[in-house]
Amino acid sequence: MSFSCIIVDDEPNALHLMQDYIGRTLLLDLKGTFSDAVEALEFLRKKKAVDVIFTDVNMPMLSGMDMADILPRSQRFIFTTAYSEHALSSFSYYVIDYLLKPISFKRFSQSVAKIEQSFLHSTKDTSAVDQEFIFVKSGKQFIKIIFSEIFFIMGAKEYVSIQTRKGKILVYIRMKGIGDLLPNYFMRVHHSYIVNTKYLERVQSGIVVVAGINIPVSDSYKNSVIVFVDKTGL
């Protein structure tokens, strides 16, 4: 059994080191090496997804976390970087491990073991699709949020504001990232808004009303709202 992977790093020495480490590991099947995330995304689009992406965090044009925002939430990553302050931010993604440069072979081997455990766990854990909550990092703490208690989510640049029954929670994650984690009863109605349809009270020209709050509907998502109303209406 082996797991397919690619390496994305703009530092040639770091890329060659990871390539050497992977070459010494029977559990990994290296499909490609890339000096930037744009090149890697194009490879994944033309070819196929890989099991794991080893990627540097700080890169020109697109960072490793930017790439994680673009790819499906199920994509597994191992982030590599020389800067330890990114470690907590990486919890927003499906990160198997976080490797701080310079990376020893011993530390790399520990990550490989985590890859295998990650896939074994996912095949056994059939309850994941029925998960009713997530933990999100807000400030210096992780807060449990129950999906059914979310009214709506508003995007604000690099952050989202999650409006719940208990109040507002600010989280460092982009709209696409949080959207991929939500159950199917959530609906995107605007570039900056995702709503919980369980609290949808009224739909009218240009807005939806959720828990008494008027939320704009953009032209890009108007059809999604119409389809939802048609499916659930009389």
N, C-alpha and C positions, 0 to 999 in steps of 0.2 A: 504494500500500500504506500502511495506517495501523494504529496500535495503539490499542486502546481503553484508557481509564484513568479513574481517579477520584482525587480529592484528599480527604484526611482531615486536618483541622487545626483545633484549637480557637481559634487566633488569627486573627481576621477579616482583619487586614492581610496576614498570611502567606498565607492561603487565597486572597485576591484577587490577590496578586502571582503565585502559581503559576497561577491561572486565566488571568491576562493572558499569562504566558509560554507556556502551552499553546495559547492562542488564536492565538499568532503562529507556531505550529509545525504545518506541514502533516502531519507524520508521526504526530501524536497526535490521537485523537478522544475528547474529554472527555465522559464519560457522566453525571457527577454530582459535586457537591461536598458535603462533610459536615463538621459541626463536632465530631462525636465518632465513635468507632469502633463503638459500638453501632448507631447509625443507618446507618453504612456496611455493617455485617454484615447488617442487615435488608434493605437494598437488594440486596446480592449474593445473598441467599437467595431473594428474590422474583423478581428479574430473572435475571441470569446473571453468570458470572465475567467479569472484565475482564483484559486482558493485563498491565497494570501498575497498582500502587497507589502513589501518592505519599502518604506519611503521616508526620505528626509522631510523634516517639517519646513525648514526655511529654504525656499527655492524661488528663483525669479519667475515672474508672470503668474504662476499658480503655486501655492504652497501645498504641502502634503495634506493639510486640513481642508484647503479649498477643493482638492481632488476628492477628499472624503465626502464633502458636501454634494458633489456632482454625482458620484456613484451611488448605487443602491445601498440602503442602510444595512443590508445583509452582508455586504463586502467586508471581509476581515482585513485588518491592518496590523502591521508592527511598525510603529513610528521610531525613527532614529534621528537624533539631533545632539548638538553640543550644548543645548540650552535647556536646563532642567525646569525652567518656569513653565514650559508648555505641557508638562505632564498632566496637570489637573484638567486643562482644557480638552485633552484627548478623551476624557471620559464621555464626551458627547457622541463618540463614534464607537463602532464595533472594534475596539482595540484589544488585541490579544496580549500585547506587551509593549513596553516602552524602553528602548535601548539608548542609554546615554553614551555618546562618543567620548573617548575611544572605546571601541567594543572588543572585549576579549572573546576568544572562542568558547571559553567556559560559559560566559554570560549569554552568548548566542545560542549555545546548545540548550540552555534553560528555556529560551524562547521557543525553540523547536519542539520541546516537550509540551509546552503550553499549546502549541498549534494542534498537536494530536489530541490533547485533552479537550480542547475547544470543540473539535468535530465529534468526538465521542460523546460529549455532553449534549450537543445539539441533536444527535440522533436518538438519545434517550429521553430528552425533555420535550414531550409532546404537548405540555401545557403552555408553552411559550405563546402560542397563537391566542390563547385565552387569557393572557395576562391582563389584569385590571388596573395596573398602576405602573408608574415608573419613579425612579429616584432621579432628581435633577440637581445639579450643582448651582447654588445661588449664593454668591459671596463666598464665604469660607465653610459653608455647610451643604449637606445633601438633604433635600426635602422630598418626602414621599408625596406624590400627586396621584390621586385616584381619577382615572379618566372620566368617570361619570359625574365628577364634581367640577369639571372644567366647563365654563360657559363659552368662552372664545379665547383665541390667541391672536395677539397683535405683534407684527414684526416691527423692529426699530433698528435698522442697520445690522450690526453684529449680534444683537440681542433679540429676544422675544419676551413679551409680557404676557404671562398666562393668568387669565382672570378666572378665579375659582370661587366657590361659595364662601371660602374662608378669606378671600382677599386676592391681591395681586402679587405674583412672583416673577421676578426678573431673572432670566436665564441666558447665559452666554452660549447661544446656538442660533443658527440661521433657520429661516422658515422651512426650507426644504428638509433640513435635518429633523426638526420636530415633527413635521408632517409625516415623515416615513415611519415614525414611532406610534402614530395614533391609530385607533380602531377605525373601521370603515364607516362609522356613523358620524365622523367628522368630515366637513366639507370646506374646501377652499373657495372663498367667494370674492377674493380680492388679492392683489399682490401682497398686501399687508395684513390680511385677516383669514383665519380659519375658524369656523364655528362648529359647535356641537349641535347637531340637528335635533337632538332630544329637547333642547331648550329653544328651538325656533318657534316663535310665536306668530310671525306675520311676514309675508313677502309682498313687496309692492315695488313700484317703479324705482329702480336704482338702489334700493336698500332691502335689508332683511332686519327683522327685530329679534334679538336674542336676549332673553332675561331682561326685557325692558330697555335694551340699548339699541339704538339705530346704528347699523353697520353697513357701509357702502358695498355695493356689488359692482365690480368693474366689468367692462365689455368682454374681457378675456374669459371671465368665469360665468357670464350670464347664462350661457347654454347649460352649464352644469346645474345651476339652480333650477332652470326650467325643467330639465329632465328629472330632477329630484321631486319637484312638485307634481309632475305628471305621473310619476310612479307611485306616489303616496296620496294623491288626491282622488276625489270622487269622480 
